[in-house]
């Protein structure tokens, strides 16, 4: 079943060299947070470069449902008139977060320390995803949650009128869990502390500081990350320039690496060290990527990426890198299929509970394309077939997962036979211009109904 009711079957064919400039959309993680922080500030926050994918737009609707004013001025240009920390009002309707695990989990944290009830739902994929990892720490503040078995959506959070500050050690590396706890702590008196054994993406901490919250990060004697937030701050409105999304950029980058003769420029991509594991890994594989014009935009490090076709070799991807590239393993597994030798990805069990079981989805699709795969609960191994060695010729199931859909379309750009997917509609959740952008570079991606 599609994310939108009607599946959009798509096919990708072997193409000539990719060339030109790939201006990918704004960062999804930062776009979500910009709307949320704008809603919690007092006054008008102006946002440029906002990703206008469905996931982010659903977060904007949720902020309106909670009482903020969210206005679109033009492409990527938005403003949010916030109500201040503690100023949200009970939503009149169920909040539908569509396909967005980030959106629903962050907003659950946000409303858990308000004295009202909020009910959340989402699409078929989101309704299967585990929410107990969020509701368990929120219960420590005093919030109650009522959902389907396994803590799945639809789910109602009944916030607490008298939240108590919490010190919480995250059981798994998860920026969503960390952020939900910090958001709950914003409307809680005293200090809320999050301890993570492995650092995860730090956009929330950067933006909290930028909006005027009292937040500190330190390393404990055990080497853990300890984040301390003082509750009930008055957040100041900001002008937020959203950098381009490194997860979206990975698709044209990886396509250029495997399509012979390619040479593309991907400008203004976030180089945040908590997000750039994919680029570290690609360079280790022998990728010809040059990081040009490094600079800071909106408090985030960015660079322009010059990417050329490369003969790649398999590598061992260490488990400690997983948090910095968790969304990029699907397309990395495609690149690994075109490399010489074996690529082993360890510490990736989190992929089992994303929009789909991404290990299973990629393994079955790559096998159908003639690639040998090994897997267990926490490991994914791809035996590379070298340049031009992937047979293709398969129709791959996307499981309503945007990254699976795009990864297999990238695969088809260099395979001997075309690669099809059963449904490309979920791509709109994070990268609505994917087809147009890739076609502009020279890719041959078509819809079945054309």
C-alpha positions in Angstrom: 0.0 0.0 0.0 1.4 3.4 -0.9 1.9 6.3 1.4 -0.9 8.1 -0.5 -3.2 5.3 -1.5 -2.1 5.0 -5.1 1.4 3.4 -5.7 3.7 5.1 -8.2 5.8 2.3 -9.9 9.1 3.6 -11.2 12.0 2.3 -13.2 15.6 3.4 -13.4 17.9 2.5 -16.4 21.6 2.6 -17.1 22.5 6.1 -18.1 25.4 8.1 -19.4 27.7 10.2 -17.2 25.9 12.3 -14.6 27.0 16.0 -14.7 25.9 19.4 -13.4 24.8 20.8 -10.1 22.6 18.9 -7.6 20.9 21.5 -5.4 19.4 19.1 -2.9 16.7 20.2 -0.4 17.2 21.6 3.1 18.1 19.3 5.9 15.1 17.4 7.2 16.2 17.2 10.9 17.0 20.9 11.1 13.7 21.8 9.2 11.6 19.9 11.8 13.4 21.6 14.6 13.3 25.1 13.1 9.5 25.0 13.0 9.3 23.5 16.6 11.7 26.0 18.1 10.0 28.9 16.3 6.7 27.8 17.9 8.3 27.8 21.3 10.0 31.2 21.0 8.2 34.5 21.8 7.9 36.4 18.6 8.6 35.8 14.9 11.2 33.3 13.7 12.2 33.5 10.1 13.3 30.3 8.2 15.0 30.1 4.8 15.8 26.9 3.0 13.1 24.9 4.8 12.6 21.4 3.3 9.1 21.4 1.9 8.7 17.6 2.0 5.5 16.1 3.5 7.2 15.1 6.8 8.2 18.7 7.6 4.9 20.1 6.4 3.1 17.8 8.8 5.2 19.2 11.7 4.3 22.7 10.6 0.6 21.7 10.8 1.1 20.2 14.2 2.7 23.5 15.5 -0.4 25.3 14.2 -2.6 22.8 16.0 -0.8 23.6 19.2 -1.4 27.4 18.8 1.5 28.8 16.9 1.1 30.7 13.6 3.0 29.2 10.7 3.2 31.1 7.4 4.7 30.3 4.0 6.1 33.3 2.1 7.7 31.5 -0.9 9.8 28.5 -1.8 11.6 27.5 1.4 10.8 30.8 3.1 8.6 30.5 6.2 7.9 32.4 9.4 6.6 31.1 12.8 5.0 33.3 15.4 5.6 31.4 18.5 3.7 31.2 21.8 6.6 30.7 24.2 7.7 27.8 26.3 4.6 26.8 28.3 2.2 28.6 25.9 0.9 25.7 23.9 -2.8 25.0 23.9 -4.6 21.6 23.6 -5.1 20.6 20.0 -8.7 20.3 18.8 -7.9 17.5 16.4 -5.8 14.3 16.2 -2.2 15.3 15.1 -1.4 13.3 11.9 2.4 13.0 11.5 2.2 11.1 8.2 5.3 9.1 7.6 7.5 11.1 10.0 9.1 9.2 13.0 11.1 12.3 13.8 8.1 14.6 13.8 5.9 12.4 16.0 8.6 11.5 18.5 9.8 15.1 18.9 6.3 16.5 19.3 5.4 13.7 21.9 8.3 15.0 24.0 7.1 18.6 23.6 3.5 18.0 24.8 4.3 15.6 27.6 4.8 18.3 30.2 1.6 20.3 29.4 -1.6 19.7 31.3 -3.6 18.4 28.3 -4.1 15.3 26.1 -2.7 15.0 22.5 -3.5 12.1 20.2 -1.1 11.2 17.4 -1.5 9.0 14.3 0.3 8.5 11.0 0.4 6.5 7.8 0.6 2.7 7.7 4.4 2.7 8.0 4.5 5.0 11.0 1.7 3.1 12.8 4.0 0.0 12.8 6.9 1.8 14.4 7.8 1.5 18.1 7.0 4.4 20.4 7.8 2.9 23.8 11.4 4.2 23.5 9.8 7.7 23.7 6.9 7.1 26.1 9.1 5.3 28.7 11.3 8.3 29.4 8.4 10.7 29.2 6.6 8.7 31.9 9.5 9.6 34.2 8.4 13.3 33.9 4.8 12.2 34.9 3.2 11.9 31.5 0.9 9.0 30.7 0.5 7.4 27.3 -2.3 5.2 25.9 -1.6 3.5 22.5 -2.0 0.2 20.7 0.0 -2.9 21.7 3.7 -2.3 21.7 3.1 1.4 22.2 2.1 1.9 18.6 0.0 4.7 17.0 -2.7 5.9 17.3 -1.5 7.0 20.7 -2.5 9.6 23.2 -0.1 11.4 25.5 -1.7 12.8 28.6 0.7 15.5 29.8 1.5 16.2 33.4 0.6 19.5 35.2 3.5 19.0 37.6 6.5 17.7 35.7 9.6 16.6 37.6 13.1 17.0 36.1 14.7 13.8 34.9 18.2 12.4 34.5 17.9 9.8 31.6 20.6 7.6 30.1 19.5 6.6 26.6 19.5 2.8 26.1 20.4 3.1 22.4 21.9 5.9 20.3 18.9 7.9 19.2 18.8 11.7 18.5 15.0 11.4 18.5 14.9 10.0 22.1 17.4 12.5 23.3 15.5 15.4 21.7 12.1 14.2 23.1 13.5 14.2 26.6 15.1 17.6 26.2 11.8 19.0 24.8 9.9 17.6 27.8 12.5 19.3 30.0 11.9 22.7 28.4 8.6 23.1 30.2 9.9 21.4 33.4 11.4 23.4 36.4 14.9 22.5 37.3 17.6 20.7 35.3 16.9 17.9 32.8 19.9 15.7 32.0 20.4 13.3 29.1 23.4 10.9 29.1 24.3 9.1 25.9 27.0 6.5 25.6 27.5 7.3 21.9 27.0 10.9 20.6 24.1 11.3 18.2 23.3 14.2 15.8 23.5 17.4 17.8 21.1 19.8 16.0 18.8 20.1 19.0 21.6 21.2 21.3 23.0 23.7 18.8 19.5 25.2 18.2 18.6 25.3 21.9 21.7 27.3 22.4 21.0 29.5 19.4 17.5 30.3 20.6 18.8 31.3 24.1 18.3 28.2 26.3 20.8 27.4 29.1 22.3 24.1 27.9 25.7 22.6 28.4 27.4 19.4 27.0 30.3 17.7 28.7 32.1 14.4 28.6 31.8 12.2 31.6 34.8 10.3 33.1 33.4 7.2 31.3 33.5 9.0 28.0 29.8 9.5 27.8 28.0 12.6 26.5 26.2 14.5 29.3 23.7 17.2 28.2 22.2 19.4 30.9 19.2 21.8 30.2 17.7 24.3 32.6 14.0 24.3 32.2 11.5 27.0 31.5 13.7 29.4 29.5 12.3 32.3 27.4 13.4 31.4 23.9 14.3 34.2 21.6 13.1 34.2 17.9 15.8 33.7 15.4 16.6 33.8 11.7 17.4 30.2 10.7 19.1 29.3 7.4 18.7 25.6 6.9 21.7 23.9 5.3 21.2 21.3 2.6 20.5 17.7 3.8 23.5 15.4 3.9 21.1 12.4 3.8 19.4 13.6 0.6 22.8 14.6 -0.9 24.0 11.0 -0.4 21.7 9.9 -3.3 23.2 12.0 -6.1 26.7 11.6 -4.6 26.4 7.8 -4.6 24.9 7.8 -8.1 27.8 9.8 -9.5 30.3 7.4 -7.8 28.9 4.4 -9.6 27.9 5.8 -13.0 31.0 5.8 -15.2 32.3 9.2 -16.3 30.2 11.2 -13.8 31.3 14.6 -12.4 28.8 16.6 -10.3 28.7 19.4 -7.8 26.5 19.2 -4.7 26.6 22.7 -3.0 26.1 23.7 0.6 25.8 20.3 2.2 25.9 20.1 6.0 29.2 18.7 7.3 28.0 18.3 10.9 30.3 15.6 12.3 27.3 13.8 13.9 25.8 13.4 10.4 28.8 12.8 8.0 29.6 9.1 8.5 28.5 8.3 5.0 31.1 10.6 3.5 33.9 9.3 5.7 33.0 5.8 4.6 32.8 6.6 0.9 36.3 8.3 1.0 37.6 5.1 2.8 36.2 3.1 -0.1 38.2 5.2 -2.6 35.6 7.8 -3.6 36.8 10.9 -5.4 35.0 13.5 -3.3 36.5 17.0 -2.8 35.0 19.2 0.0 35.2 22.7 -1.4 34.6 26.1 0.2 34.0 25.0 3.8 32.0 27.5 5.8 29.4 28.0 8.5 25.8 28.7 7.7 23.0 28.9 10.4 25.4 27.6 13.0 26.2 24.5 11.0 29.4 23.6 9.1 28.7 23.2 5.3 30.8 22.6 2.2 30.4 22.1 -1.6 31.0 18.5 -2.7 32.7 17.8 -6.0 32.1 14.1 -6.8 33.6 12.1 -9.6 33.1 8.5 -10.8 35.4 6.2 -8.8 36.5 2.6 -8.7 35.6 1.6 -5.1 36.7 -1.2 -2.8 34.8 -2.9 0.0 35.4 -1.7 3.6 34.5 -2.6 7.2 32.2 0.1 8.6 32.7 0.2 12.4 29.6 0.1 14.7 30.5 3.3 16.4 29.9 5.1 13.1 26.3 3.9 12.8 24.7 6.8 14.6 26.3 9.4 12.2 25.0 7.6 9.1 22.0 5.5 10.1 19.8 6.8 7.3 22.5 6.3 4.6 23.0 2.5 4.9 20.5 1.7 2.2 22.3 3.7 -0.5 25.7 2.7 0.9 24.7 -1.0 0.4 24.0 -0.1 -3.3 27.5 1.5 -3.6 29.0 -1.6 -1.9 27.4 -3.8 -4.6 29.4 -1.9 -7.2 32.7 -2.0 -5.2 35.4 -4.7 -5.5 35.4 -6.9 -2.4 33.2 -7.2 0.7 31.6 -4.3 2.7 30.6 -5.2 6.2 28.3 -2.9 8.1 28.1 -3.7 11.9 26.1 -2.2 14.7 23.1 -1.6 12.4 20.2 -3.2 14.3 18.4 0.2 14.5 17.8 -0.3 10.7 15.3 -3.0 11.6 12.9 -0.5 13.1 13.1 2.5 10.7 10.3 3.2 8.2 10.7 -0.4 7.2 13.1 -3.2 8.2 15.8 -1.6 6.0 18.2 -4.5 6.3 15.7 -7.0 5.0 14.3 -4.6 2.4 17.8 -3.9 0.9 18.9 -7.6 1.2 15.9 -8.9 -0.7 16.1 -6.3 -3.4 19.9 -6.6 -3.9 19.6 -10.4 -4.1 17.0 -10.0 -6.8 19.5 -7.8 -8.7 22.1 -10.5 -8.5 24.1 -9.4 -5.4 25.2 -11.8 -2.7 24.2 -10.7 0.8 24.7 -11.9 4.3 22.9 -10.6 7.3 22.1 -11.1 11.0 20.2 -9.0 13.5 22.9 -6.4 13.8 25.1 -6.9 10.7 24.7 -6.4 7.0 27.3 -7.7 4.5 27.4 -7.0 0.8 29.7 -8.9 -1.5 30.6 -6.4 -4.2 30.4 -7.3 -7.9 32.7 -4.4 -9.1 31.9 -1.7 -11.7 29.2 -2.7 -14.1 28.8 -6.1 -12.3 25.3 -5.7 -10.9 22.7 -7.5 -13.1 19.6 -5.6 -12.1 16.4 -6.6 -13.9 14.3 -6.8 -10.7 11.3 -5.1 -9.2 12.1 -4.2 -5.6 9.6 -3.7 -2.8 9.9 -0.3 -1.0 7.7 -1.0 2.0 6.5 2.6 2.0 10.1 3.7 2.7 11.5 6.7 0.9 15.2 5.8 1.3 14.6 2.2 0.1 12.9 3.6 -3.0 15.6 6.1 -3.8 18.4 3.6 -3.1 17.1 1.1 -5.7 16.5 3.8 -8.3 20.2 4.8 -7.8 21.1 1.1 -8.3 19.4 1.0 -11.6 21.5 3.9 -13.0 24.5 1.6 -13.4 23.0 -1.9 -13.5 23.1 -4.1 -16.7 19.3 -4.3 -16.8 16.7 -1.7 -15.5 15.7 -1.8 -11.8 12.1 -1.0 -10.9 10.4 -0.2 -7.6 6.8 -1.0 -6.7 6.1 2.5 -5.3 8.0 5.8 -5.5 5.3 7.9 -3.8 7.1 7.9 -0.3 10.0 9.8 -1.9 7.9 13.0 -1.5 8.2 12.7 2.3 11.9 13.8 2.3 13.1 14.6 -1.3 10.1 15.8 -3.4 12.4 17.0 -6.2 14.4 13.7 -6.5 13.1 12.8 -9.9 13.6 16.2 -11.4 17.0 16.7 -9.9 18.3 13.3 -11.0 16.9 13.7 -14.5 18.6 17.1 -14.7 21.9 15.4 -14.0 21.3 12.9 -16.8 19.6 9.9 -15.0 16.8 8.0 -16.7 14.1 7.5 -14.1 10.6 7.0 -15.4 7.1 6.4 -14.0 5.1 3.4 -15.2 2.1 5.6 -16.1 4.1 7.8 -18.4 
